[in-house]
Amino acid sequence: MGKTVTTTAMRLVLVSAALLAGLALGPVAPRATAQDIQVEGPLAGAPAVIGLRIYREMRFQIQLQGTMTLNDEFSRAILAGGQLMFHPTDWLGIGVWGGYALGNIDTALTDQVAERGQTNDVNVLSLPRPGGFTDQIGRLQWIAAPQLQFIPLRGKLGIFEKLFIDADFYLLGGIGFIGLEERADADKEAIFDRCASADLAMKITCLTPTQGERESRVAIAPTFGAGLSLYMGDWVAMTIEWRALPFAWNTSGTDESGSSKGDFPDGKIDSNDQLAHFNHMFSLGFAFYLPTEPGLSHMDEDE
């Protein structure tokens, strides 16, 4: 019995030793390494994309836009305008953008002040007559801006997984020149002296004409934004754009500043009453490209 067990154990040891020796002396398996997939045949050396449409490179862009200002306190401007751009490459554009205000839409807040506003000794210059508030608010007249466009992304957008359209996303930046119309400068004490009356009602009557007196000026501000182009053909695209122009102006036409001694209000309408606003707007438009034929990437000369 003991001899049988010993013989079996010896056999197991010999078999195990033989297996280990075979593994040690056998061919070494090649080490797995990362390597490029070698493509053979007609696709060898071919680019990832053939015949990609180059919509912008070496083309002029003429863009017509309708624009509306957003988040306005007292008056919303409706502008008609557009852009003229030249694209030396498919990712960079140089040009100018502008718009002219066809009209202004007063907000609900303006209507409420005109209907329910109250005049007293403190705000007599800011609001001589509530009904005249619509005449004193600031209004945007026109905008012009030299700018650059940077196009970092392009591809296709799928609509319901059925319709696919070429698109690109762009960023813009430049310097904006903004034509504004604001309430003209006014000095309450100087007007009261000319009025020569101690009666408050008569003094208010003397101040009332100042609500309709206007002054125009040009504000200079940075402009920046982003947009999306949806190409409807080789030479036309629909554009959706957002733009910001932060600058200071007196949107309400009221006395907003105090003197160096801390008095408020200071009894004057002037440049000190211009407050910083983050003005921004939304645009829809159509862009037309010249020449009408886009370039194609990685095409043979014969094609």
KOLPAVO-759162 format. One record per residue (C-alpha): residue number from 0; residue in one letter; z, x, y. Coordinates in nm, 4 decimals. Layout:
! KOLPAVO-759162
+------+------+----------+----------+----------+
| resi | resn |        Z |        X |        Y |
+------+------+----------+----------+----------+
|  NUM |    a |        Z |        X |        Y |
...
+------+------+----------+----------+----------+
//
This chain:
! KOLPAVO-759162
+------+------+----------+----------+----------+
| resi | resn |        Z |        X |        Y |
+------+------+----------+----------+----------+
|    0 |    m |   0.0000 |   0.0000 |   0.0000 |
|    1 |    g |   0.1027 |   0.2734 |   0.2477 |
|    2 |    k |  -0.2008 |   0.4807 |   0.1533 |
|    3 |    t |  -0.4389 |   0.1857 |   0.2250 |
|    4 |    v |  -0.2907 |   0.1312 |   0.5709 |
|    5 |    t |  -0.3232 |   0.5001 |   0.6499 |
|    6 |    t |  -0.6873 |   0.5057 |   0.5393 |
|    7 |    t |  -0.7726 |   0.2009 |   0.7559 |
|    8 |    a |  -0.6056 |   0.3585 |   1.0583 |
|    9 |    m |  -0.7985 |   0.6798 |   1.0082 |
|   10 |    r |  -1.1280 |   0.4896 |   0.9935 |
|   11 |    l |  -1.0505 |   0.3091 |   1.3213 |
|   12 |    v |  -0.9729 |   0.6392 |   1.4909 |
|   13 |    l |  -1.2975 |   0.7953 |   1.3678 |
|   14 |    v |  -1.5099 |   0.4962 |   1.4792 |
|   15 |    s |  -1.3487 |   0.4970 |   1.8259 |
|   16 |    a |  -1.4058 |   0.8709 |   1.8620 |
|   17 |    a |  -1.7717 |   0.8295 |   1.7645 |
|   18 |    l |  -1.8233 |   0.5555 |   2.0237 |
|   19 |    l |  -1.6635 |   0.7622 |   2.2995 |
|   20 |    a |  -1.8746 |   1.0625 |   2.2072 |
|   21 |    g |  -2.1892 |   0.8531 |   2.2165 |
|   22 |    l |  -2.1077 |   0.7255 |   2.5624 |
|   23 |    a |  -2.0299 |   1.0748 |   2.6859 |
|   24 |    l |  -2.3472 |   1.2303 |   2.5469 |
|   25 |    g |  -2.5807 |   0.9405 |   2.6223 |
|   26 |    p |  -2.8120 |   0.9209 |   2.9286 |
|   27 |    v |  -2.6346 |   0.8705 |   3.2611 |
|   28 |    a |  -2.7141 |   0.5340 |   3.4232 |
|   29 |    p |  -2.8827 |   0.5683 |   3.7630 |
|   30 |    r |  -2.6546 |   0.5041 |   4.0624 |
|   31 |    a |  -2.7318 |   0.1796 |   4.2438 |
|   32 |    t |  -2.8470 |   0.2513 |   4.5963 |
|   33 |    a |  -2.9789 |   0.0324 |   4.8744 |
|   34 |    q |  -3.3482 |   0.0780 |   4.9345 |
|   35 |    d |  -3.6332 |  -0.0924 |   5.1141 |
|   36 |    i |  -3.8383 |  -0.3413 |   4.9215 |
|   37 |    q |  -4.1768 |  -0.1874 |   4.8681 |
|   38 |    v |  -4.4481 |  -0.4432 |   4.9340 |
|   39 |    e |  -4.7782 |  -0.3680 |   4.7662 |
|   40 |    g |  -5.1180 |  -0.5263 |   4.7884 |
|   41 |    p |  -5.2788 |  -0.6893 |   5.0942 |
|   42 |    l |  -4.9409 |  -0.7436 |   5.2673 |
|   43 |    a |  -4.8415 |  -0.3780 |   5.2552 |
|   44 |    g |  -4.7529 |  -0.2593 |   5.6064 |
|   45 |    a |  -4.8139 |  -0.6019 |   5.7623 |
|   46 |    p |  -4.5933 |  -0.7100 |   6.0582 |
|   47 |    a |  -4.3335 |  -0.9831 |   6.0186 |
|   48 |    v |  -4.5344 |  -1.2248 |   6.2376 |
|   49 |    i |  -4.9119 |  -1.2330 |   6.2805 |
|   50 |    g |  -5.0802 |  -1.4268 |   6.5590 |
|   51 |    l |  -4.7614 |  -1.5094 |   6.7534 |
|   52 |    r |  -4.8484 |  -1.6838 |   7.0823 |
|   53 |    i |  -4.7447 |  -1.4783 |   7.3847 |
|   54 |    y |  -4.7030 |  -1.7507 |   7.6449 |
|   55 |    r |  -4.5846 |  -1.5484 |   7.9448 |
|   56 |    e |  -4.7100 |  -1.1905 |   7.9347 |
|   57 |    m |  -4.9635 |  -1.1121 |   8.2119 |
|   58 |    r |  -4.9861 |  -1.4782 |   8.3143 |
|   59 |    f |  -4.9180 |  -1.6651 |   8.6364 |
|   60 |    q |  -4.6871 |  -1.9663 |   8.6208 |
|   61 |    i |  -4.7250 |  -2.2581 |   8.8630 |
|   62 |    q |  -4.4368 |  -2.4993 |   8.8194 |
|   63 |    l |  -4.3848 |  -2.8405 |   8.9810 |
|   64 |    q |  -4.0272 |  -2.9701 |   8.9843 |
|   65 |    g |  -3.8150 |  -3.2639 |   9.0847 |
|   66 |    t |  -3.4555 |  -3.1647 |   9.1653 |
|   67 |    m |  -3.1304 |  -3.3516 |   9.2271 |
|   68 |    t |  -2.8067 |  -3.1946 |   9.3494 |
|   69 |    l |  -2.4981 |  -3.2616 |   9.1369 |
|   70 |    n |  -2.1304 |  -3.3294 |   9.1962 |
|   71 |    d |  -2.1762 |  -3.3849 |   9.5700 |
|   72 |    e |  -1.8840 |  -3.5188 |   9.7712 |
|   73 |    f |  -2.0700 |  -3.7179 |  10.0341 |
|   74 |    s |  -2.4496 |  -3.6861 |  10.0064 |
|   75 |    r |  -2.6837 |  -3.6079 |   9.7163 |
|   76 |    a |  -3.0197 |  -3.4458 |   9.7966 |
|   77 |    i |  -3.3458 |  -3.5293 |   9.6163 |
|   78 |    l |  -3.5898 |  -3.2375 |   9.6386 |
|   79 |    a |  -3.9543 |  -3.1908 |   9.5488 |
|   80 |    g |  -4.0614 |  -2.8339 |   9.4910 |
|   81 |    g |  -4.1610 |  -2.5762 |   9.2398 |
|   82 |    q |  -4.1952 |  -2.2137 |   9.1393 |
|   83 |    l |  -4.4652 |  -1.9503 |   9.1531 |
|   84 |    m |  -4.4042 |  -1.6709 |   8.9011 |
|   85 |    f |  -4.5853 |  -1.3716 |   8.7534 |
|   86 |    h |  -4.4795 |  -1.2340 |   8.4151 |
|   87 |    p |  -4.5644 |  -0.8657 |   8.3588 |
|   88 |    t |  -4.4085 |  -0.8971 |   8.0128 |
|   89 |    d |  -4.3140 |  -1.1851 |   7.7854 |
|   90 |    w |  -3.9451 |  -1.1432 |   7.8724 |
|   91 |    l |  -3.9537 |  -1.0879 |   8.2512 |
|   92 |    g |  -4.0827 |  -1.2928 |   8.5447 |
|   93 |    i |  -4.0950 |  -1.2221 |   8.9197 |
|   94 |    g |  -4.1543 |  -1.4898 |   9.1802 |
|   95 |    v |  -4.0172 |  -1.7468 |   9.4213 |
|   96 |    w |  -3.8657 |  -2.0948 |   9.3911 |
|   97 |    g |  -3.8271 |  -2.3592 |   9.6595 |
|   98 |    g |  -3.7797 |  -2.7259 |   9.7356 |
|   99 |    y |  -3.7806 |  -2.9718 |  10.0256 |
|  100 |    a |  -3.5437 |  -3.2684 |  10.0501 |
|  101 |    l |  -3.7436 |  -3.5904 |  10.0440 |
|  102 |    g |  -3.4269 |  -3.7878 |  10.0992 |
|  103 |    n |  -3.0494 |  -3.8014 |  10.0655 |
|  104 |    i |  -2.8390 |  -4.0529 |   9.8770 |
|  105 |    d |  -2.4881 |  -4.1119 |  10.0116 |
|  106 |    t |  -2.2123 |  -4.1238 |   9.7528 |
|  107 |    a |  -1.9648 |  -4.4065 |   9.6968 |
|  108 |    l |  -1.6978 |  -4.2019 |   9.8771 |
|  109 |    t |  -1.9097 |  -4.1959 |  10.1936 |
|  110 |    d |  -1.9518 |  -4.5734 |  10.1791 |
|  111 |    q |  -1.5765 |  -4.6238 |  10.1336 |
|  112 |    v |  -1.4879 |  -4.4024 |  10.4307 |
|  113 |    a |  -1.7416 |  -4.5851 |  10.6487 |
|  114 |    e |  -1.6014 |  -4.9233 |  10.5449 |
|  115 |    r |  -1.2276 |  -4.8545 |  10.5203 |
|  116 |    g |  -1.1603 |  -4.5375 |  10.7186 |
|  117 |    q |  -0.8846 |  -4.5392 |  10.9813 |
|  118 |    t |  -0.8803 |  -4.3580 |  11.3160 |
|  119 |    n |  -0.5532 |  -4.2307 |  11.4664 |
|  120 |    d |  -0.4258 |  -3.9657 |  11.7070 |
|  121 |    v |  -0.4386 |  -3.6895 |  11.4434 |
|  122 |    n |  -0.7924 |  -3.7411 |  11.3064 |
|  123 |    v |  -0.9558 |  -3.8779 |  11.6200 |
|  124 |    l |  -1.2051 |  -3.5896 |  11.6304 |
|  125 |    s |  -1.2719 |  -3.5973 |  11.2566 |
|  126 |    l |  -1.3420 |  -3.9704 |  11.2532 |
|  127 |    p |  -1.3857 |  -4.1244 |  11.5989 |
|  128 |    r |  -1.5473 |  -4.4316 |  11.4447 |
|  129 |    p |  -1.5434 |  -4.4997 |  11.0651 |
|  130 |    g |  -1.8842 |  -4.6626 |  11.0765 |
|  131 |    g |  -2.0323 |  -4.3412 |  11.2151 |
|  132 |    f |  -1.9150 |  -4.1273 |  10.9242 |
|  133 |    t |  -2.2574 |  -4.1428 |  10.7571 |
|  134 |    d |  -2.4067 |  -3.9796 |  11.0700 |
|  135 |    q |  -2.1740 |  -3.6767 |  11.0700 |
|  136 |    i |  -2.1830 |  -3.5584 |  10.7059 |
|  137 |    g |  -2.3709 |  -3.2405 |  10.6162 |
|  138 |    r |  -2.7087 |  -3.2692 |  10.4468 |
|  139 |    l |  -2.9241 |  -3.0191 |  10.2603 |
|  140 |    q |  -3.2792 |  -2.9994 |  10.3976 |
|  141 |    w |  -3.4668 |  -2.7278 |  10.2059 |
|  142 |    i |  -3.4201 |  -2.4240 |   9.9803 |
|  143 |    a |  -3.6270 |  -2.1099 |   9.9187 |
|  144 |    a |  -3.5337 |  -1.8271 |   9.6827 |
|  145 |    p |  -3.7073 |  -1.5106 |   9.5603 |
|  146 |    q |  -3.5930 |  -1.4658 |   9.2025 |
|  147 |    l |  -3.6232 |  -1.2950 |   8.8650 |
|  148 |    q |  -3.6463 |  -1.4656 |   8.5273 |
|  149 |    f |  -3.5206 |  -1.3082 |   8.2065 |
|  150 |    i |  -3.6325 |  -1.4667 |   7.8772 |
|  151 |    p |  -3.4012 |  -1.3442 |   7.5969 |
|  152 |    l |  -3.4753 |  -1.6103 |   7.3339 |
|  153 |    r |  -3.7831 |  -1.7835 |   7.2004 |
|  154 |    g |  -3.8743 |  -1.9747 |   6.8870 |
|  155 |    k |  -3.9410 |  -2.3268 |   6.7644 |
|  156 |    l |  -3.7429 |  -2.6470 |   6.8058 |
|  157 |    g |  -3.7587 |  -2.9125 |   6.5365 |
|  158 |    i |  -3.7491 |  -3.2812 |   6.6240 |
|  159 |    f |  -3.6263 |  -3.4937 |   6.3316 |
|  160 |    e |  -3.7516 |  -3.2130 |   6.1045 |
|  161 |    k |  -4.1032 |  -3.3509 |   6.1521 |
|  162 |    l |  -4.2316 |  -3.2220 |   6.4836 |
|  163 |    f |  -4.1953 |  -2.8557 |   6.5781 |
|  164 |    i |  -4.2580 |  -2.7230 |   6.9263 |
|  165 |    d |  -4.2604 |  -2.3710 |   7.0741 |
|  166 |    a |  -3.9748 |  -2.3127 |   7.3184 |
|  167 |    d |  -3.7990 |  -2.0383 |   7.5083 |
|  168 |    f |  -3.4664 |  -2.0083 |   7.6873 |
|  169 |    y |  -3.4494 |  -1.8243 |   8.0188 |
|  170 |    l |  -3.1970 |  -1.7029 |   8.2730 |
|  171 |    l |  -3.2687 |  -1.6738 |   8.6453 |
|  172 |    g |  -3.1154 |  -1.5034 |   8.9440 |
|  173 |    g |  -3.2012 |  -1.4312 |   9.3055 |
|  174 |    i |  -3.1126 |  -1.4840 |   9.6713 |
|  175 |    g |  -3.1296 |  -1.8349 |   9.8159 |
|  176 |    f |  -3.2050 |  -1.9367 |  10.1754 |
|  177 |    i |  -3.0734 |  -2.2887 |  10.2355 |
|  178 |    g |  -3.1648 |  -2.5060 |  10.5327 |
|  179 |    l |  -2.8692 |  -2.7228 |  10.6329 |
|  180 |    e |  -2.8024 |  -2.9924 |  10.8915 |
|  181 |    e |  -2.4390 |  -3.0337 |  10.9935 |
|  182 |    r |  -2.2351 |  -3.1961 |  11.2659 |
|  183 |    a |  -2.2696 |  -3.0043 |  11.5917 |
|  184 |    d |  -1.9781 |  -2.8076 |  11.7373 |
|  185 |    a |  -1.7341 |  -3.0194 |  11.9371 |
|  186 |    d |  -1.4123 |  -2.9494 |  12.1288 |
|  187 |    k |  -1.1774 |  -3.2471 |  12.1586 |
|  188 |    e |  -0.9843 |  -3.1237 |  12.4626 |
|  189 |    a |  -1.2987 |  -3.0335 |  12.6554 |
|  190 |    i |  -1.4443 |  -3.3784 |  12.5858 |
|  191 |    f |  -1.1183 |  -3.5483 |  12.6880 |
|  192 |    d |  -1.1167 |  -3.3535 |  13.0150 |
|  193 |    r |  -1.4673 |  -3.4731 |  13.0940 |
|  194 |    c |  -1.3760 |  -3.8264 |  12.9924 |
|  195 |    a |  -1.0999 |  -3.8382 |  13.2606 |
|  196 |    s |  -0.9152 |  -4.1262 |  13.1017 |
|  197 |    a |  -0.5651 |  -4.1556 |  12.9590 |
|  198 |    d |  -0.6568 |  -4.4559 |  12.7460 |
|  199 |    l |  -0.6992 |  -4.3613 |  12.3779 |
|  200 |    a |  -0.9669 |  -4.6247 |  12.3224 |
|  201 |    m |  -1.1716 |  -4.4802 |  12.6070 |
|  202 |    k |  -1.1211 |  -4.1253 |  12.4741 |
|  203 |    i |  -1.2444 |  -4.2362 |  12.1328 |
|  204 |    t |  -1.5505 |  -4.3836 |  12.3000 |
|  205 |    c |  -1.6149 |  -4.0446 |  12.4578 |
|  206 |    l |  -1.5903 |  -3.8762 |  12.1152 |
|  207 |    t |  -1.8108 |  -4.1228 |  11.9320 |
|  208 |    p |  -2.1472 |  -3.9641 |  12.0322 |
|  209 |    t |  -2.0402 |  -3.6354 |  11.8694 |
|  210 |    q |  -2.0739 |  -3.7958 |  11.5245 |
|  211 |    g |  -2.4502 |  -3.8178 |  11.5616 |
|  212 |    e |  -2.5037 |  -3.4799 |  11.7245 |
|  213 |    r |  -2.6578 |  -3.2399 |  11.4697 |
|  214 |    e |  -2.7205 |  -2.8686 |  11.4360 |
|  215 |    s |  -2.9429 |  -2.6904 |  11.1853 |
|  216 |    r |  -2.8757 |  -2.3494 |  11.0347 |
|  217 |    v |  -2.9768 |  -2.1336 |  10.7386 |
|  218 |    a |  -2.7177 |  -2.0278 |  10.4828 |
|  219 |    i |  -2.7792 |  -1.7290 |  10.2540 |
|  220 |    a |  -2.6275 |  -1.7348 |   9.9066 |
|  221 |    p |  -2.6786 |  -1.5988 |   9.5551 |
|  222 |    t |  -2.8560 |  -1.8305 |   9.3156 |
|  223 |    f |  -2.8406 |  -1.8216 |   8.9377 |
|  224 |    g |  -2.9008 |  -2.0551 |   8.6474 |
|  225 |    a |  -3.0673 |  -2.1184 |   8.3133 |
|  226 |    g |  -3.3523 |  -2.3229 |   8.1753 |
|  227 |    l |  -3.5498 |  -2.4286 |   7.8703 |
|  228 |    s |  -3.9303 |  -2.4361 |   7.8398 |
|  229 |    l |  -4.0917 |  -2.6689 |   7.5856 |
|  230 |    y |  -4.4559 |  -2.5731 |   7.5326 |
|  231 |    m |  -4.6811 |  -2.8765 |   7.4988 |
|  232 |    g |  -4.9972 |  -2.6669 |   7.4725 |
|  233 |    d |  -5.1366 |  -2.3219 |   7.5344 |
|  234 |    w |  -5.1156 |  -2.3577 |   7.9127 |
|  235 |    v |  -4.8580 |  -2.6283 |   7.9918 |
|  236 |    a |  -4.4836 |  -2.6651 |   7.9294 |
|  237 |    m |  -4.2081 |  -2.9074 |   8.0238 |
|  238 |    t |  -3.9056 |  -2.7380 |   8.1832 |
|  239 |    i |  -3.5382 |  -2.8333 |   8.2065 |
|  240 |    e |  -3.3335 |  -2.6246 |   8.4486 |
|  241 |    w |  -2.9843 |  -2.5913 |   8.5964 |
|  242 |    r |  -2.9202 |  -2.3852 |   8.9095 |
|  243 |    a |  -2.6169 |  -2.2953 |   9.1228 |
|  244 |    l |  -2.5937 |  -2.1884 |   9.4895 |
|  245 |    p |  -2.2357 |  -2.1187 |   9.6036 |
|  246 |    f |  -2.1970 |  -2.1162 |   9.9835 |
|  247 |    a |  -1.9737 |  -2.2545 |  10.2590 |
|  248 |    w |  -2.0596 |  -2.5555 |  10.4739 |
|  249 |    n |  -1.8954 |  -2.8541 |  10.6416 |
|  250 |    t |  -1.9987 |  -3.1355 |  10.4095 |
|  251 |    s |  -1.7782 |  -3.3978 |  10.5763 |
|  252 |    g |  -1.8314 |  -3.3042 |  10.9418 |
|  253 |    t |  -1.4551 |  -3.3127 |  10.9944 |
|  254 |    d |  -1.1956 |  -3.0815 |  11.1488 |
|  255 |    e |  -1.0831 |  -2.8818 |  10.8438 |
|  256 |    s |  -0.9289 |  -2.5672 |  10.9978 |
|  257 |    g |  -0.6126 |  -2.4797 |  11.1856 |
|  258 |    s |  -0.5376 |  -2.2204 |  11.4499 |
|  259 |    s |  -0.3855 |  -1.8784 |  11.3812 |
|  260 |    k |  -0.0466 |  -2.0333 |  11.4666 |
|  261 |    g |  -0.0813 |  -2.2729 |  11.1764 |
|  262 |    d |  -0.1654 |  -2.5822 |  11.3819 |
|  263 |    f |  -0.3754 |  -2.8334 |  11.1924 |
|  264 |    p |  -0.6135 |  -2.9702 |  11.2902 |
|  265 |    d |  -0.7152 |  -2.7365 |  11.5730 |
|  266 |    g |  -0.9136 |  -2.9991 |  11.7648 |
|  267 |    k |  -1.2521 |  -2.8305 |  11.7213 |
|  268 |    i |  -1.5589 |  -2.8702 |  11.5028 |
|  269 |    d |  -1.7077 |  -2.5226 |  11.4487 |
|  270 |    s |  -1.7934 |  -2.2640 |  11.1838 |
|  271 |    n |  -1.4267 |  -2.2332 |  11.0867 |
|  272 |    d |  -1.4543 |  -2.5773 |  10.9293 |
|  273 |    q |  -1.7140 |  -2.4624 |  10.6750 |
|  274 |    l |  -1.5504 |  -2.4602 |  10.3320 |
|  275 |    a |  -1.6756 |  -2.2876 |  10.0151 |
|  276 |    h |  -1.8547 |  -2.5177 |   9.7702 |
|  277 |    f |  -2.0028 |  -2.4467 |   9.4276 |
|  278 |    n |  -2.3293 |  -2.6321 |   9.4866 |
|  279 |    h |  -2.5436 |  -2.6900 |   9.1806 |
|  280 |    m |  -2.8459 |  -2.8946 |   9.0800 |
|  281 |    f |  -3.0581 |  -3.0139 |   8.7890 |
|  282 |    s |  -3.4386 |  -3.0003 |   8.7703 |
|  283 |    l |  -3.7160 |  -3.1410 |   8.5528 |
|  284 |    g |  -4.0692 |  -3.0106 |   8.5831 |
|  285 |    f |  -4.3981 |  -2.9026 |   8.4352 |
|  286 |    a |  -4.5240 |  -2.5439 |   8.4278 |
|  287 |    f |  -4.8926 |  -2.4486 |   8.4160 |
|  288 |    y |  -5.0087 |  -2.1034 |   8.3065 |
|  289 |    l |  -5.3121 |  -1.8988 |   8.4107 |
|  290 |    p |  -5.5161 |  -1.7722 |   8.2324 |
|  291 |    t |  -5.5093 |  -2.0828 |   8.0155 |
|  292 |    e |  -5.5317 |  -1.8870 |   7.6887 |
|  293 |    p |  -5.2105 |  -1.7156 |   7.5733 |
|  294 |    g |  -5.2077 |  -1.3742 |   7.4134 |
|  295 |    l |  -5.1630 |  -1.3259 |   7.0388 |
|  296 |    s |  -4.9491 |  -1.0590 |   6.8776 |
|  297 |    h |  -5.0629 |  -0.8180 |   6.6041 |
|  298 |    m |  -5.4231 |  -0.9294 |   6.5906 |
|  299 |    d |  -5.7134 |  -0.7061 |   6.4980 |
|  300 |    e |  -5.9654 |  -0.6319 |   6.7690 |
|  301 |    d |  -6.2337 |  -0.8127 |   6.5711 |
|  302 |    e |  -6.0250 |  -1.1290 |   6.5819 |
+------+------+----------+----------+----------+
//
